[in-house]
């Protein structure tokens, strides 16, 4: 029993001696992902939950790339991309625009499409995403230390904001198990967009036009976008975002593409075309078949891309360059403004081109109508009373635009004095003609007209054609060729000259009512004022002078001629003018009357008629002293009436026709109207004799 006890004891000792020693305690791993630093003055303390890392490595490689994304407050984000994740220092060089839009992908320099993920590893970068912009570090360094599976790196970098001001960031990042989230390189998100221009708008316009350029890969920092238009350096744009630039078209450029450079990458646009600019035309008038040269800018070397018109007529382009177009005037061209357009685009207007023709008289030879008695007078036919819209009984001149406006039985016509071409403004069916009762006739033709030089023709409708209407004053828009009756006042000149003058802000009219008046209205025929009231020496002419000044001529007989001068609506006392006209009295002693009077460059130019059919031109130089004769002539053309022979006249025939028969153009040439005879009852007789003639002296 005792021996058994000892055996058990020995066995227990052996068993206990065979037990292993206690295990050593496992070390505790305290390394955790974190970020501590500063960014643009704000302190960063970021825990692991806000840090994401991806390690990019393809099969067979030993070193991969690391992207670390750090979620910051206010939805901001800081991203580090390290092209080679190994110990050492990475020096950053600017490879991407300093400021871009958020969320753009695709390799800026080599990619072929926007928002495209491609298998190219970008260089190391640091980017900071805030609101709508992404800022890329323009310089700095990252110092990397790897301890087994963990990485620690320190950074110190500089950014630029959208105004070009710098701000900095520095700190330390710890990334635990930085290789744990491994992906192929094809999943690298390259941070920039392909540099491309997708559109420009507008693609046509004059210098100074602001063009919007849209595309991808632009820098929101203006100074990083370098622009050229063709070979002309524009520099930086007016404004920029990552997808849109705005730039003003320079004065000294030519048609061309926009060329954009951003940090060494390049892109180009479609062609921007300048609107043509007409600087001069080598002729003011031309005949059909003649060549005309237009000089300017921004035309084209390809004539087929251009369209040139005179008025509404397309011209034949013979040749073109960027600065000159040569064209030929085709058949059917009428006088009008020259315009040049790039086909499909709005045109630009140049000066007026008068289309002339070799003079072809429609009436009798000049020497059968006029006989010069004295002076160096010459006559030239302008338009005959046999014209489809004649006979004409009154006319006026727009000196600045070198055009006549003539009132005929069948319409009002415009006559271009450069070309002698005429065109209808309104016909006898227009409201300025049509009578309310009865049929149209001489007595219902408009009594007076006045072109204001601003595109309007004012006039007086015959009171006999406007018996019930509230007004007989009209205005015609010459470009639109439409008429408007204005105001609610009717003015009847009765048996006196129906005079009309339109100043900058007033309409002046003669009236016969319990005597005679010169009335004034505003341009809407309101604010009626009596300027002059007179019982004798009725009105015979209104003579426009300079500014808002004109003369009211009283009486027709040269021996009784007087005037009131009106300045800004105020009339002078009655002035006797007859004493300065003594040299115009007929040698036969027959009465002499004024046919017409005009004012040009400080001088008064008059035409006077004696009842022996002799007409005299005279000039009062400087508006003072006696009139001096410049020439005399006789009208030889006659007509038959009741078996008797009478001369055609160039002065007011009777109380039915008291129209204007003399105007003077800006060159000092006179135009006279030989009126078709009437029978005293307002009826034309003896056919459409007479017309408008130019008189040079």
Beta strands, then each sheet from edge to edge (+ up, - down):
strand 1: 34-39
strand 2: 42-47
strand 3: 51-56
strand 4: 65-71
strand 5: 77-82
strand 6: 88-93
strand 7: 99-101
strand 8: 125-130
strand 9: 133-136
strand 10: 139-147
strand 11: 150-160
strand 12: 166-175
strand 13: 182-183
strand 14: 196-201
strand 15: 204-205
strand 16: 210-216
strand 17: 226-229
strand 18: 232-235
strand 19: 239-240
strand 20: 244-248
strand 21: 256-262
strand 22: 265-274
strand 23: 277-281
strand 24: 285-287
strand 25: 291-297
strand 26: 306-310
strand 27: 313-314
strand 28: 316-320
strand 29: 324-328
strand 30: 336-342
strand 31: 348-356
strand 32: 370-374
strand 33: 378-384
strand 34: 392-398
strand 35: 403-408
strand 36: 411-416
strand 37: 422-427
strand 38: 448-451
strand 39: 456-460
strand 40: 473-477
strand 41: 482-485
strand 42: 500-502
strand 43: 506-512
strand 44: 516-522
strand 45: 529-534
strand 46: 539-544
strand 47: 549-554
strand 48: 562-567
strand 49: 570-571
strand 50: 575-576
strand 51: 592-600
strand 52: 603-610
strand 53: 614-620
strand 54: 628-635
strand 55: 638-641
strand 56: 644-647
strand 57: 662-664
strand 58: 670-674
strand 59: 691-696
sheet 1: 2+ 1- 12+ 11- 10+ 6-
sheet 2: 7+ 9- 8+ 5- 4+ 3- 13-
sheet 3: 14+ 16- 20+ 19-
sheet 4: 15+ 22+ 21- 17+ 18-
sheet 5: 23+ 25- 29+ 28-
sheet 6: 24+ 31+ 30- 26+ 27-
sheet 7: 32+ 54- 53+ 52- 51+
sheet 8: 33+ 59- 58+ 57-
sheet 9: 34+ 35- 36+ 37-
sheet 10: 38+ 39- 40+ 41-
sheet 11: 42+ 43- 44+ 45-
sheet 12: 46+ 47- 48+ 49-
sheet 13: 46+ 47- 48+ 50-
sheet 14: 55+ 56-
end
